[in-house]
Amino acid sequence: MLDQLLQVLTPRFVSEDVFIADNMHPRAPRVFGGQVLAQALRAAAATVPVERAVHSQHAYFLRPGDPAESIRLEVDRALDGGSLSSRRVVALQRGKPILVSSVSFQTTGAGAEYQRTAPEVPPPESLISERQKALETGDFDDSFPLVTGEDLDVRMVTAVDWHNPRPLPPVLSAWVKTNGSLNQPDAVHASLLAYFSDTLLIDVCLAATGRSYLRDDIQLASLDHALWFHGSFRADEWLLHTVEAERVAAGRGLAHGRFYNREGVLVASASQQGLMRAR
């Protein structure tokens, strides 16, 4: 399954600055937004010198993607400066954009450093994986196994009972890594983090308001998403993803996320606004 995920997150070259990508879960109700984020990042990275690492990505989700149809990615080379490269990527199905994204790359530089302290949480070895939990409880959905598949090992620090929702503190955390080692360039590790960054951000807004994604009377969708990469990391080693709800209002929820490695180094940050309105 990890090989399949890596293949899906590697768009195929069609012509200059044009790529085609497949979908990870063809029987899902819609394309997972994190997948298109990651594919857009990889398409952009394919047009940039390898010594320039991605440092930010900003995206808007425009339409639900059809998992039965491939995705066309068109890259616009907006800027190649002395140390920065900027790319605009449009992901399309049936000629219509489903996502637009700006991705920025930079040569490595030195400077002062500061970061907020990583939270103290139980180690991943002391926690049960979401896949094992789903199989034991009978909640496994083989059409959309996002955090319960065989490709990723996801272990929730903060358990949420979606069958019996109640308002919780507005913070969720999970450990995540790939199931298997990766001898891949940095752009692949960055795309895997982008893939997973689209999880938990709507979840924490739901948990803070005591609602569940299992309810049919709530419409949920990612609206816009931002990622900042602060340094190198490996997606096949444990990363702590901590998310915090900022505001839920007007049928939308805003949340922020942070990724720390096992040494407590903040390697990436995320923000997302999601649709959370009554049907």
C-alpha positions in Angstrom: 0.0 0.0 0.0 2.9 2.4 0.6 4.1 1.8 -2.9 0.7 2.6 -4.2 0.6 5.9 -2.2 4.0 6.9 -3.5 2.9 6.1 -7.1 -0.2 8.2 -6.7 1.8 11.1 -5.2 4.2 11.0 -8.2 2.4 12.7 -11.2 3.4 11.5 -14.6 5.1 13.8 -17.0 2.9 14.6 -20.1 4.6 17.6 -21.6 6.5 20.6 -20.4 4.9 21.7 -17.1 1.9 19.4 -17.5 1.4 16.2 -15.4 -1.3 13.5 -14.9 -2.0 11.9 -11.5 -4.2 9.0 -10.3 -6.3 8.7 -7.1 -5.5 6.7 -4.0 -9.1 5.7 -3.1 -11.1 5.2 -6.3 -14.2 4.0 -4.4 -14.2 6.9 -2.0 -17.1 9.5 -2.1 -14.6 12.2 -3.3 -10.9 12.8 -3.8 -9.1 13.4 -0.5 -7.9 17.0 -0.5 -4.5 16.1 1.0 -3.8 13.9 -2.0 -4.3 16.8 -4.5 -2.2 19.1 -2.2 0.7 16.6 -2.3 0.3 16.0 -6.1 0.5 19.8 -6.7 3.6 20.0 -4.6 5.3 17.2 -6.5 4.4 18.7 -9.9 5.8 22.0 -8.8 8.9 20.5 -7.4 9.5 18.7 -10.7 10.1 22.1 -12.4 12.5 23.5 -9.8 16.2 22.7 -9.3 16.6 20.0 -6.7 18.8 22.2 -4.4 15.8 24.5 -3.8 13.6 23.0 -1.1 9.9 23.7 -0.7 9.2 26.2 2.2 5.5 27.0 1.7 2.4 26.0 -0.1 -1.0 27.8 -0.2 -4.1 26.3 -1.8 -7.8 26.7 -2.3 -10.1 23.7 -2.8 -12.6 24.7 -5.5 -14.6 21.6 -6.4 -14.9 18.1 -5.1 -12.7 15.7 -7.0 -14.0 12.6 -8.7 -12.0 9.6 -7.5 -12.9 7.7 -10.7 -11.1 10.2 -12.9 -7.4 11.1 -13.2 -6.2 14.6 -12.4 -4.4 17.0 -14.7 -1.8 19.3 -13.1 -0.7 22.4 -15.0 2.3 24.3 -13.6 3.0 28.0 -14.2 6.7 29.0 -13.6 5.8 32.3 -11.9 9.4 33.2 -10.7 12.9 31.9 -10.7 15.0 34.4 -8.7 18.4 34.4 -7.2 17.4 32.2 -4.3 13.6 31.8 -4.6 11.4 29.9 -7.1 7.6 30.3 -7.1 5.1 28.1 -9.0 1.4 28.2 -9.5 -0.4 24.9 -10.0 -3.9 24.2 -11.2 -5.4 20.7 -10.7 -8.2 20.0 -13.2 -10.8 17.4 -13.9 -13.0 17.6 -17.0 -11.4 20.9 -17.8 -12.4 22.6 -14.6 -10.1 23.4 -11.7 -10.6 21.5 -8.4 -7.6 23.1 -6.7 -5.3 26.1 -7.2 -2.1 26.2 -5.4 1.0 28.4 -5.0 4.2 26.7 -4.0 7.5 28.5 -3.0 11.0 27.0 -3.0 14.2 28.4 -1.6 17.9 27.6 -1.4 19.0 26.7 2.1 20.1 29.7 4.2 21.5 30.3 7.7 20.1 32.6 10.4 18.8 32.9 13.9 16.5 30.2 15.3 13.6 30.1 17.6 10.6 27.7 18.0 7.8 27.1 20.5 8.3 24.1 22.8 6.9 20.8 21.7 4.0 19.5 23.9 4.6 16.6 26.2 2.7 13.6 25.0 2.9 9.8 25.4 5.3 8.1 23.0 3.8 6.4 19.9 5.0 3.0 21.1 2.5 3.3 24.0 -0.5 3.9 21.7 -2.6 1.7 19.5 -2.7 2.4 15.8 -5.9 3.7 14.2 -5.9 0.7 11.8 -5.8 -1.8 14.7 -8.5 0.2 16.6 -10.8 0.2 13.6 -10.4 -3.5 12.9 -11.1 -4.3 16.6 -14.2 -2.1 16.8 -15.6 -2.9 13.3 -15.3 0.7 12.2 -13.0 -0.1 9.3 -14.0 1.5 6.0 -12.1 -0.1 3.1 -13.4 2.4 0.6 -11.7 5.4 2.3 -9.0 4.1 4.7 -7.3 7.4 5.2 -5.9 6.9 8.7 -6.7 3.2 8.9 -4.9 2.0 5.8 -1.7 0.0 5.5 0.3 2.9 4.1 0.4 5.1 7.2 0.8 4.3 10.9 -1.4 6.8 12.7 -1.7 6.8 16.5 -4.0 9.3 18.2 -2.8 10.8 21.4 -6.3 12.3 22.0 -9.0 9.7 21.5 -12.3 11.0 20.1 -15.5 8.9 20.3 -17.2 10.0 17.1 -20.2 7.8 17.8 -20.9 9.6 21.0 -19.6 13.2 20.5 -19.3 15.7 23.3 -17.4 19.0 23.5 -13.7 18.5 24.1 -10.7 20.8 24.7 -9.8 22.3 21.3 -6.6 20.4 20.9 -5.9 17.0 19.2 -2.6 15.2 18.6 -1.5 12.2 16.7 1.8 10.5 15.8 2.2 9.5 12.2 4.8 7.9 9.9 4.8 5.7 6.8 4.6 2.0 7.2 8.0 1.2 5.7 11.3 3.0 5.2 11.7 5.5 2.3 14.9 6.0 0.3 13.4 9.1 -1.4 14.3 12.7 -2.1 13.2 15.5 0.3 10.3 16.5 -2.1 8.7 13.0 -1.5 8.9 13.4 2.3 7.4 16.9 2.0 4.5 15.6 -0.2 3.7 12.9 2.3 3.5 15.5 5.1 1.2 17.6 2.8 -0.9 14.5 2.3 -1.4 14.0 6.0 -1.7 17.7 6.9 -5.3 17.7 5.6 -6.4 15.4 8.5 -7.4 16.5 12.0 -7.9 20.2 11.2 -11.6 19.9 10.6 -11.7 17.1 13.2 -10.5 19.4 16.0 -13.2 22.0 15.1 -15.8 19.3 15.3 -14.5 18.0 18.6 -14.4 21.4 20.1 -18.1 21.9 19.3 -19.2 18.4 20.2 -20.2 17.3 16.7 -19.2 14.3 14.6 -18.3 13.8 11.0 -20.7 10.8 11.0 -23.7 13.0 11.1 -25.6 13.4 7.8 -26.9 16.9 8.6 -23.4 18.6 8.5 -21.6 19.5 5.2 -17.9 19.2 5.6 -15.1 20.2 3.2 -11.7 21.8 3.2 -11.8 25.4 1.8 -8.3 26.7 2.0 -5.0 25.3 3.3 -1.5 26.7 4.0 1.7 24.8 4.8 5.1 26.1 5.9 8.2 23.8 5.9 10.8 24.9 8.5 13.5 22.3 8.0 14.3 18.8 6.8 12.5 15.7 8.2 11.7 12.2 7.3 8.1 11.0 6.8 9.2 7.4 7.6 10.1 8.5 11.1 7.5 9.5 13.8 6.1 13.0 13.5 3.8 14.5 16.1 0.9 16.3 14.5 -0.8 18.7 17.0 -3.8 20.7 15.9 -5.7 23.5 17.7 -9.1 25.0 16.8 -9.0 28.8 16.5 -12.6 29.8 15.7 -15.8 28.1 14.6 -18.4 30.5 13.2 -20.5 31.3 10.1 -20.5 27.7 9.1 -16.7 27.5 9.0 -13.9 26.3 11.3 -10.3 27.6 11.4 -7.6 25.5 12.9 -3.8 25.5 13.1 -1.4 22.5 13.1 2.2 21.8 13.9 4.5 18.9 13.1 7.3 18.0 15.5 9.9 15.2 15.1 10.9 12.8 18.0 13.5 15.3 19.1 10.9 18.0 19.5 12.0 20.1 16.5 9.2 21.9 14.8 9.6 20.9 11.1 6.3 22.2 9.6 3.2 24.2 10.4 -0.3 24.2 8.8 -3.5 26.3 8.8 -6.8 25.4 7.3 -10.3 26.8 7.1 -13.0 24.2 6.6 -16.7 24.2 5.7 -18.9 23.0 8.6 -22.4 24.1 7.9 -25.8 22.5 8.4 -27.2 20.9 5.3 
